[in-house]
Amino acid sequence: MARHQVSRSIVVDAPAEKIFDLLADPRQHPRFDGSGSVQGVVHGPQRLALDDTFGMEMRLGIPYRMTNRVVEFEEGRLIAWRHAGPHRWRWRLEPLEEGGTLVTETFDYSYAGAFVYQLIGAPARNARGIERTLPRLKRLVEGD
């Protein structure tokens, strides 16, 4: 694993395009978020693309709002966003020869003061959130 990144993966029995459609719709994010912090959408397009912004209602102890910008985008394969902080949330989708898609979610804090992120426990907390998010995403996609 790359330094200052936390990644986890899961195989989802669905085409990458179907999974990407869910990830690219910010209104769906509360449905699969396992961290408990994503509460709802404040603003943004129904389908994200590079440089789009979208606002979310969040909660980490107290409620707050966060505006995100899509900073990496490859249709059907990759989407990442960031907000006021320099870290990124990245989703990579890799179709598998035997069927299904390998879905990898990454909390990437390599863009700035990794020490601060480690000091506040963000890598471990976000790893736990990712470990709860991926199975929720799998159930949501495979159950549709």
Secondary structure, DSSP 8 states (H G I E B T S, - for coil): --TTEEEEEEEESS-HHHHHHHHT-GGGHHHH-SSS-EEEEEE--SS--TT-EEEEEEESSSEEEEEEEEEEEETTTEEEEE-SSS-EEEEEEEE-TTSSEEEEEEEE-TTS-HHHHHHTTHHHHHHHHHHHHHHHHHHHHHH-
